[in-house]
């Protein structure tokens, strides 16, 4: 019995999440679906990675030490980065979601994410050809 070929590389995702287990779970799921992932434990590390890498999509937790997701989005946009950003939240609060989108995030979704829905969202965002502009 032969093993199936690995999925085609769908693109580079910058994943920013302070919880190492949650980050590993999301990374592993995205990798199984064909995405390459850069990882950061907080927004400050994410900004550093953007100096040397150009991901097609950024996925960031909202609540993190050092620099949270909304502050990351604000700083990212102030630097001229137009890469689409999806924020993850562990709380069901429409105010937090609105703050994220007002800051410049494409979408705000609950944790744990529905991976089929997330994959469709990533594919849609990439097909729209949103410029990275880092």
C-alpha positions, 0 to 999 in steps of 0.5 A: 500500500503506497502513502498518499502524496503530501498536499500541494503547498497552498501558501505561507501562513504566519501563526501568532498564538501564545499557547504552545499546544493550541499553536501546535494544533493549528499548525499541524492542521494547517500543514495537513491541509497543505499550508506552510506555517511560520510561528510566533508566540506574541505579536511582537515576534510576529512583527519581527518575522514580517521584516524577513518573510511575506506570508499570504495570510496571518492568523493571530490570537487576540489575547496574548502577553507582550503584544496582543492581536488587536495591537498587532493588527494596528501596528501591522497596518501602520507599517503598511502591511496589507496581508489579510489577518484572521483573529482568533478569540476564546471569548464569544464577545461581539465587541472584541470581534468588532474591535478586531475588524475595526483595527483592520482584521479580515475576520475574527473567529472563535477558538478552537477554529472549525478547520474546514471553515478556516481552510475555505476562508484561507482559500477565498482570501488567497483567491481574491489576490489581496496584496501582501505589501509588506 
